[in-house]
Amino acid sequence: MNLIEVDNVSFAYTEGIPVLKNVTFSLNSGSVAIIGQNGSGKTTLVKLLKALLKPISGDIFINGINTKETTAAKLARTVGLVFQNPNDQIFKNKVLDEVMFGPLNIGQSMEEARKNAIKALETVSLVDKKEENPYDLSLSERKLVSIASILSMDTDIVILDEPTIAQDYLGKAKIRSIVHELVQRGKLVITITHDMDFVGECFQRVIVLSEGQLLLDGPAREVFSKEDVLRSANLEPPYVAQLSKTTGYQGVLLSVEEFVAYYRSAMEDWERRS
């Protein structure tokens, strides 16, 4: 049984104006990016996965449970959602209390919740801020607090909505590290994002939505090789993939590390031939 089953799902906020149309896919562990332009249905799909919305047709099963027959609160032990805007998620006056709220809400003891909250804050490098008011922190730090508040719940599914917004290089590196660690622990990590470089560096599978329909679904390297299809959805491959193409590379490189390794190899080969 897959962790998530999306079966022929359609949804509309207004009758006759569909936002999602007959979307079908299944997910288990690993990292999955859902990409598409504004209005493609990404955010609506995530709300459906969290049971904040219900399909008007079709079904979504989370760990075998039909979302039509449950609530977001009941799924909280399984699905953790990090909002795009941390100000929409944070409401406590102390960082530690904010990160402990989720664990306590799903039944962890005070001792267990504190232990998990401290561990999560260590993961995002904010344990030294645990006694501060979240709104005294920068936007990027508040985003990391909201991520910690979901990590502390140890859910099987972690959904990140635009996680790299307001993050500098170090912040993005920290989030990449978190994604990789979660995947190594067998979690399912889903992101919706416009940051194609982040997708190329972190995510194994990519789902492309366009005008509410599933346009592409497959391994990241395969999806980003279909430039004509991506262009029809007003999307582009990661910059490093575009750069590698200008050098004559025939495949798709997805990270700076891959490009550097390719370039070094090409230079060594050139030197041997010289």
Secondary structure, DSSP 8 states (H G I E B T S, - for coil): --SEEEEEEEEEEETTEEEEEEEEEEE-SEEEEEE--TTSSHHHHHHHHTTSS--SEEEEEETTEEGGGS-TTTTTTTEEEE-SSGGGT---SSHHHHHHHHHHHTT--HHHHHHHHHHHHHHTT-GGGTTS-GGGS-HHHHHHHHHHHHHTTT-SEEEEESTTTT--HHHHHHHHHHHHHHHHTT-EEEEE-S-HHHHHHH-SEEEEEETTEEEEEEEHHHHHT-HHHHHHTT----HHHHHHHHTT--S---SHHHHHHHHHHHHHHHHHH-
